[in-house]
Amino acid sequence: MNDLKRQKQKISFDMAPGDPVQSGLIPPQARRVQIALPTQPKIPAQDFYEEPLFDRAAWERDLALPKPSEPAASTHSINVTPRAPSFAATGLMAMQERGFSHRFARVPRGVGAVAAAFILVVVTGTVMSQRDNPSPQQAAVSSEYMPETFSEVPTRAVIADMTDVSEISAPATPTAQSRAALNTAVPAGLQLPSAVPPASAKSQPERVRDAMQTLGGNKLRMLRESVIAGLFDVEIYTREGVERVRLRTYNAPLANVVSSNLLIDVVGMGDAEMSAALRTPEGGADVETMMFELVQASLLADEDTARVEAALDMSRKIFAASQARTEAIDGRRVYTVQRGDSLAYIALQFYGRPSAYPRILAANRDILQSSGEIQIGQRLTIPS
Amino acid sequence: MPDGRALGFIPGSVSLPHETVAKDNAFRDEILKALGARAFEDVFNFADAQNLVVFDNGPSQNDAGILIAHLLEAGYPADKIRYFRGGMQMWSVVGLTVRE
């Protein structure tokens, strides 16, 4: 019995003639449980390797011999261990000998030069042909957005997408209704309530009206129609390291540099008159929020419930996408003013309406001037 | 206090039955606000929302899973929610502090 157990230890999986299974040393019923692994697996060397196994004696003998002279240039062999099969002596280094570099060592240099020249010609031809025929996508990208053309005033990215007029098919003269709505609703939204009348903001309604007349009421109308049709989306973008949100209409994909510039110019001319709620800490005008307020206010002034709903949708989208973060200090919500912010923009992010900024102003009387100018880094309490 | 919580809970944790953040619960908005969300009409902004670690009794229960599903449905950002699947069972098995 003991003998049998010892035999079992020696069982291996191969079918060599000495196999106890083959030779019948193990009774047939015991074959099923022969899972014991042999302590020393027999690897049939000749099946795996073409070269003879490492002959240590010969290797040691060769080591004692003087080093062989430079090998023949054409074979390019790195003979680390003389006469030893390279895989056995040096592991991965052996791969080098039979692999890539070895094969290429035999390629004449002339062939390589010809191949390189051919590749160069092909690549050059491809590049040239692409330069001649830019793909439509490239063309579209290059003409889509040219911020450098209106970057004279240091404001955050103009809401150029909202101000596009390039595809307008509407009549040039605005309807009486839209103009009336614009005149009444727009400036009213961003003026301080009469309780705190800023001395300087008086002429802003005229300024904005002038601006909008310069732009043409049909541009605003087009934006309104985009919003009513729901053809707009919120875009999150980064400017000067600050993440911002803005609306972007689908049917107006091209930036309207002209109208944005006009708006900036008009605001710039009447710098002192501009509502401070739309002033950025850098001294520029927050044109994006201004356009938002223009479009939204003109929609809200409508009696059509669908338009009012569309106006609220503008707020919803901006509000939900806002990235503005606050800290809780002594139970207060505190927001730190960042580059490109304006009081109206902060109000838009926290209350959904730019015109809600007096709430912030009122809560920060101690650090803000009554006009509402803000500084970068200022910590504003945001009442909830 | 819910039955499971009365048996013991992780110190500093807050009990929030998943029914309270179900879509049809009238107080859901208030709870979301308490978690730091900002509300405007029917939309929420979760920029200020707290990071949550949600757990329940453990693998034998799915209350935490339901709570997370409700939160996600409400728009709570997934990257602000962590799910401690081991729950109270694993917590106590490894001998961590349990308050009762």
Interface residues (C-beta under 8 A of the other chain):
Chain A: L312 S315 R316 F319 A320 A321 S322 Q323 A324 R325 T326 R333 Q349 F350 Y351 G352 S384
Chain B: R38 F40 E41 D42 V43 F44 N45 A47 D48 G75
